[in-house]
Amino acid sequence: MNFFLKYILWVPADHKILGVRVFMWAFGSIACAKEYYEFISNKYCKRVGPYVWVNSLALGVEFSIVIKFGSTMFKTPFPWYVQAMWAFISVLILIGYGIAFINEKTVKKSKSVDTLTQNEKAFDP
């Protein structure tokens, strides 16, 4: 997105604001990744931290700038093979989500059955 923003906003390649932006994203993403990893791996953590929200909002602002100023610059539609490739990738991702969802349900079901049978066996004289 750095090069796309540079092209849309006509910022010269040697401008210092580009370096500052990359520096801020680099160090902000370290804290963001740590907080998000904590959220998904720690069962006692119930919410994401402030860095995740700040980085999400900054990404949203940059994406809004791209949509607003870039929509008038690019009028040529994508070729059919690019559209077909993205459609194929989207279908693969949706299939992967479906398989993960089904696997999670079966794993939870099998774990609950295993613990129930183990507890029954432990109390069986």
N, C-alpha and C positions, 0 to 999 in steps of 0.2 A: 504494500500500500504506500510505502515511502516514495517509490518512483512514480506511482500513479498520481499521488498528491502533488509531487513536484511538477509533473507535466500539466496537470489541470490548473494549478495556481500560478504557473509560470515562475517558479522559484529557481534561481540559478543553481547549478550543481555544486558550486563552492560556497554556498551561503552557510553561515554558522548555525542558523536555526535548524537545518537538517541534522547536523551533528548533535545538537542539544536534544532534538526529538528522539533520535535513535538511542542516545544515552539514557533518557528518561524511560523509554520503553524497555530497554535492556534491564535496568535495575528495578523498575516497577514490576516486570514480569517475574523476577526472582521471588519477590515477596508474594506476588499473586499466586504463583505456582505452589509455594509453601503452604499458603492458607487453603488453597483448593485441595491439595493433597491431604492436609489435616482433616478437612471436611469429609472427604470420601473414605478415608481410611480409619478414622477414629469414631467409634460408635457413640461416644459421649459428646461429640461436637455436633451441635444441632443447626448452626448457621455458618455461612461463609463470613470471612473477615472483611474489613473495610477496603483493603487493597483490591480484592476481587471486584467490589462494586465500583471503585474509582476507575480501574482499568476497563471494566465493561462500559461505563459511561464515556470514557475517552474514546474507546473504539466505536461506540455509537455516534459520537460527534464527528469523528473522522469519516465514518461511513456515510453520514448525512451530508457532509461536504462533498464527498465523491458523487453521491446521487444528485445533489442540487446543481453542482457546476459541471459535472461530467455528462449529464443527460443531453445537453445541447451540443456537445462536441462530437459524439459518436452516433451517427445516424445509420451506418451500414449494418444490416443484420448479420448474425453469425452464419457461417456456412452450414449446410445440412449435416456434414460429418462431425462438426463440433457439437451441434445440438444432439446428434445421436450418441456421441461419446458421453456427454453429460447426463443424458437420459439413462444410459446403461450404468453409469457410476451410481446414479441416484437409486436405480432399482437394486443394485447390489447392496448398497447401504441399507435400504429398507428391508431387504431379505436378512441381512446380518442382524438388524435390530429385532426382527421377528424371531430369529433363532435364539438370540440372547434372552429375549423375554420368555420364550418357551422353556429354555434351559433353566432359567432362574426359578420358574414356577415348579419344575420337576425336582430341582435340588432342594427347594424349601419343603416340598411335600415329602421327599424321601428322608430328609433330616428329621422332620417331625415324627414320621413313622418309626425311624430307627430309635430315637430317644424314648418314644413311648414303649416300644418293645423291650428296650434295655431296662427301663425303669420297672416294667412288669416282671422281668426276669430277676431283677435284683430283690424284689419283695416276695418272690415265689419261694416257699420253704421246701 
